[in-house]
Amino acid sequence: MYLLSNAVKFTERGSIAVTAKPVDGVVELSVVDTGIGIPAEALPHIFEQFRQVEGQRRRPEGTGLAIVRKSVELLAGSVAVESQVGKGTRFTLWIGDYGGYCGLLLTRLS
């Protein structure tokens, strides 16, 4: 939910897409926006607690993306980010599909 709220906050024009699909025994969830993007030099640090991208509208605590990463890791998953300033950002999460239930649900919903 945090990734989606960030996408809304940093995308004044353009689009936001959320996708979920089974991939190689895990569920891949992506949140993609056409917002302001994240500078390349900030990308290695955005999942660190209390780090924020300089010059962007901010939340006071700077913990949201650190919580996202930790939550995904607790589910034996991983998270990655790709971004270009002025073009947008893609966050991708991979989370284990315990017993195939997530894949089955996604198949039925599509």
N, C-alpha and C positions, 0 to 999 in steps of 0.2 A: 504494500500500500504506500509506503514511503517513496518508492521509486516513481510510482504514478503521480503522487502529489508533487514531487519535484518536477516531473515532466510538465505538469500543468502550470506550475509556478514560473518555469523558465521558458515557456513557449507561448509568446504573445500572439504569433501568427503561425500558420502552418498546420501540422498534424501531430497526433500522438497515436501510436499503435501498440497494442498489447497482444502478444501471441503466446501460445503454449502448445507444445507438441512432444510426443514421445520420441526420443533419439537414443539409440543404443542402450536401452535399459534404464534410462533416466528421463526425467521430464525437463525439457528446455523451455524456460520462460524468458521472454524478451520484452522490454519496454523501450520503444524507440520514439524519439521526438525530433522535430525540426527546429528546436529552440536555439538558444544562444551558444550552446556548446561549451566545452571545457578546454582551456589551454593545455597543450601537450605537456608542458613542464609541470602542471598540477596533477596529471593523471596518476603518476606513481604514488601520490600521497592522499588521494581522496577518500580512501577507506580507513585512514588513520583517525583516531578519536581526537576531537578538538581541532581538526584541520578544516579550513574552508578556503574556497577559491577567492582570491583577492578581487575586490571590485564587484562581486555579485551580491544581489540581495541575499541576506543571510538570516539564518535562525541563530539565536543567541548561543546555543550550546555546541553546535558543530559535531554532534554525535550520530546523526541519522544514518549515514552510510557505513559507519563503523558497526552500528547495530545490525544493519542489513547483512554485512559480511559475516558477523559472528552468528547470526541466526541461521544463515545458509550453511555455514560450517558445522553447526550443531546438528543439522540434518544430513551430514556427510556429503554436502554439496560444495559448489564453488560459484564464484561470481566474477564477471569480467566487464570491462567498460571499454568502449571505443567512442571517440568524440573528435569533432573538428569545430573550432570556433566559427560561429556564423552559419553552421550547417546542421548541427544537432548532435545528439548523443544516443548511444545504444548500450543499455545494460542487459546482460544475459546471465541468467542463473541456471545452473544445472543441479537438480535435486533427485536423489534416488527414488525410483518408482517401486516402492515397497509392495511386493506381491503382484505387481502389474495393475493395481487398482487405478492409478492416475492415468496410465495409458488407455485403459478400458474406458474410463470416464471421458477422456479427451476424444476418443474415437467415436463415442456415442453422441457427443455434442457437435461434432463437425459434420 
